[in-house]
Structure formats: structure tokens, C-alpha cells
Amino acid sequence: MLTGNDSLVTEFVLAGLTDRRDLQLPLFHLFLMIYIVAIVGNMGLLTLIGLNSHLHTPMYYFLFNLSFIDLCYSSVFSPKLLMNFVSKRNVISYVGCMTQLFFFLFFVISECYMLTSMAYDRYVAICNPLLYKVTMSQQVCSALSFAAYVMGFAGATAHTGCMLRLTFCHANVINHYLCDILPLLQLSCTSTYVNEVVVLIVVGINITVPSLTILIS
């Protein structure tokens, strides 16, 4: 049965972290504990910042968004990863795989630019303290956060859109614990040249721009 992109593969098998059965249960408990800590920590920050009016400042506004992104980012792949530790066959549908890829990339890229906004905020606070409230107004903070999400959406759309044009014929075992770009490209039975160019451009921009901005600030 063909999928919407004429792919012969309707589902993928995730190789996971290890195929040793004796390690599955210990790793399940370890990653479950890490995931719970991440959920509780980020939810605690979101609740604290949201309820405490004294924390409604630019720095905590960005920290609120960063916690939200981190909460969503960890929830994109952690539940599936945990299920794979206790299930006999680690299967994910084609649609589910592309959805996971999109949101994984969206939150990763958004986090990079949110960290960039936080670096700029601290730069203004230290170098121009007298003009801080004027420079980092509510409108500016909202615009910076919106721009971070827009960049994340643009990057995720570019990567996922290019992935949807590929055809996956018979090989369907992803050598990873989630649907990521490079492991998926290895399974394609059609040319991945366009995808590789997009990866080079998008990843180059999303690494260079935040890194240089953070270093300069």
C-alpha cells in the first residue's frame, strides 16, 4: 500500500539504544526518572513564573519560553523511547515518524534562537542598564520570542518537506531511537542530494547565527 509520497514503506522500525534484553528494563527506569525530573522541573518553572508577578521581567519571560520549549522537546521522543524499552517491536508509522521529525526539529531550532534572545537580553542588562527597560520592552521581547518560533517552524518545514519527497522502498530500520534526518536519508532509495543541500544551508544558518550572536554578546 502506497503512502502519500509514493513510498512503499508504511512504517519504520526504530533500532533504539541497545538490543540487549538485560539492559532494557534498567534503561527504562533510568530514562523514565530523567523524563519525570525534566517534566516536573520545567512545569515547576512555568507555574512559578506564571503565578509570581515579581518574575514578569524580560529575563524570566525568556526563561518561561525556554522551559516550555524544553518540556515539549523532551516530550516529542521520550514517551516513544520509553515504550520501545518495554515493547517487543519498536514500530512507528510513516506519518508518526514525519510528525516526530517535524516537532523535534521545530523545538531544537527554536531553542537555539531562544538562547540567542536570552544572551542579547543579558548583554543589554549589563552594557546598557539605564536603557534596559526601554530597549527590552514587552513588544521587543515578544518579537524576539516570535522570531525564534518562526525560525524553528521554517527550518522544520524545510527539512520535513524535503523528507516527504523521498521514496523509501524496502529498508525501514532506522538506526536511531527517534526519527532524525541522517538516519532517514540512509534508508532512501531515491536521490538525497536536495536534502543534503538543505541540511547544509539550514543547519549552517541555525548554528552560525546563534553561535556568533551569543559569542558577540
C-alpha positions in Angstrom: 0.0 0.0 0.0 1.5 3.3 -1.0 1.6 6.4 1.2 1.0 10.0 0.2 4.6 10.4 -1.1 4.5 7.2 -3.2 6.7 5.5 -0.5 6.5 1.7 -0.3 7.2 1.9 3.4 4.2 2.5 5.7 6.1 2.0 9.0 9.6 2.2 10.3 11.4 0.1 13.0 13.5 2.1 15.5 16.7 0.3 16.4 16.8 2.0 19.8 19.7 2.5 22.1 20.5 -1.2 22.5 19.2 -4.6 21.5 20.4 -6.3 24.8 17.3 -7.5 26.6 19.1 -7.4 30.0 19.6 -3.7 29.7 16.1 -2.8 28.5 14.5 -2.6 32.0 17.3 -0.7 33.7 17.4 1.8 30.9 13.7 2.2 31.0 13.8 3.1 34.7 16.7 5.4 34.2 15.2 7.4 31.3 11.8 7.4 33.0 13.4 9.1 36.0 15.2 11.6 33.8 12.0 12.4 31.9 10.0 12.8 35.1 12.6 15.2 36.5 12.5 17.2 33.3 8.7 17.4 33.3 8.5 18.3 37.0 11.3 20.9 36.7 10.0 22.6 33.6 6.4 22.5 34.8 7.5 24.0 38.2 9.3 26.8 36.4 6.4 27.5 34.2 4.0 27.6 37.1 6.3 29.7 39.3 7.0 32.3 36.6 3.4 32.4 35.6 2.0 32.9 39.1 4.6 35.2 40.6 4.2 38.8 39.3 7.6 39.8 40.5 9.1 37.4 37.9 7.3 39.1 35.0 10.5 40.5 33.6 12.3 40.0 30.3 14.8 37.5 31.7 12.1 35.3 33.2 9.9 35.8 30.2 12.6 34.2 28.0 13.2 31.5 30.7 9.5 30.7 30.6 9.6 30.2 26.9 12.8 28.1 27.2 11.2 25.9 29.8 8.2 25.5 27.6 10.3 24.5 24.6 12.4 22.1 26.7 9.2 20.5 28.1 7.8 20.0 24.5 11.2 18.9 23.1 11.6 16.1 25.7 8.0 15.0 25.2 8.5 14.6 21.4 10.6 11.5 21.7 10.8 10.4 25.3 7.4 8.6 25.5 8.2 6.6 22.4 11.7 5.9 23.7 10.3 4.5 26.9 7.7 2.4 25.1 10.5 0.9 22.9 12.3 -0.3 26.0 9.3 -2.5 27.1 7.8 -3.4 23.7 9.0 -6.4 21.6 8.8 -4.5 18.2 9.8 -0.8 18.1 7.5 0.3 15.3 6.5 3.8 14.3 4.2 4.7 11.4 5.4 6.7 8.4 3.1 9.6 9.4 4.1 9.4 13.0 7.8 9.4 12.0 7.4 12.5 9.9 5.4 14.2 12.6 8.1 13.4 15.2 10.8 14.7 12.9 9.0 18.0 12.3 8.4 18.7 16.0 11.8 17.5 17.0 13.4 20.0 14.6 11.0 22.7 15.4 11.8 22.7 19.1 15.5 22.2 18.7 15.9 25.2 16.3 13.5 27.3 18.4 15.6 26.6 21.5 18.8 27.8 19.7 17.2 31.1 18.9 15.6 31.5 22.3 19.0 31.1 23.9 20.2 33.8 21.5 17.5 36.1 22.7 18.4 35.4 26.3 22.1 36.2 25.5 21.0 39.5 23.9 18.8 40.3 27.0 21.8 39.8 29.4 24.0 41.9 27.1 21.6 44.8 27.2 21.2 44.4 31.0 24.9 44.5 31.6 26.1 47.0 29.0 23.1 49.4 29.0 21.5 49.1 32.4 19.9 52.6 32.3 18.2 51.9 28.9 17.4 48.3 29.7 13.6 48.7 30.3 13.3 50.8 27.2 15.4 48.5 25.0 13.9 45.3 26.3 10.2 46.4 26.2 7.4 43.9 26.2 7.0 44.4 22.4 10.7 43.6 21.8 10.6 40.5 24.0 7.5 39.2 22.2 9.0 39.9 18.8 12.3 38.1 19.7 10.3 35.1 21.0 8.0 35.0 18.0 11.1 35.2 15.7 12.6 32.2 17.5 9.5 30.1 16.9 9.3 31.3 13.2 12.8 30.2 12.6 12.1 26.9 14.2 9.0 26.5 12.0 10.8 27.5 8.9 13.7 25.1 9.5 11.5 22.2 10.5 9.2 22.8 7.4 12.2 22.9 5.1 13.7 19.6 6.4 10.4 17.7 6.7 9.1 18.9 3.3 12.3 17.6 1.6 12.0 14.3 3.5 8.4 13.9 2.3 9.6 13.9 -1.3 11.8 10.9 -0.8 10.8 7.3 -1.5 11.5 4.6 1.0 11.4 1.2 -0.8 12.2 -1.8 1.4 14.7 -0.9 4.1 12.8 0.5 7.1 15.1 0.0 10.1 16.1 3.4 11.5 19.5 3.2 13.2 18.4 5.6 16.0 16.0 5.9 18.8 14.0 8.6 17.0 13.2 9.8 13.5 16.1 12.0 12.7 17.4 13.4 9.4 20.5 11.5 8.7 19.3 8.0 9.7 16.2 8.5 7.4 18.4 9.7 4.5 20.3 6.4 4.7 17.1 4.5 4.0 16.0 6.4 0.9 16.1 4.6 -2.4 16.0 7.9 -4.3 18.5 10.8 -4.6 19.0 12.7 -1.4 21.1 15.5 -3.0 18.4 18.2 -2.4 18.0 17.1 1.2 21.8 17.2 1.8 22.0 20.8 0.4 19.0 21.9 2.6 20.7 20.3 5.6 24.0 22.1 4.8 22.2 25.5 4.4 19.6 25.3 7.2 21.9 23.7 9.8 24.7 26.1 8.8 22.5 29.1 9.4 21.0 27.8 12.6 24.4 27.1 14.1 26.3 30.1 12.8 23.8 32.9 13.6 23.0 31.9 17.2 26.6 31.0 18.0 28.0 34.2 16.6 25.3 36.3 18.4 25.9 34.6 21.7 29.7 35.0 21.4 29.5 38.7 20.4 27.0 39.5 23.2 
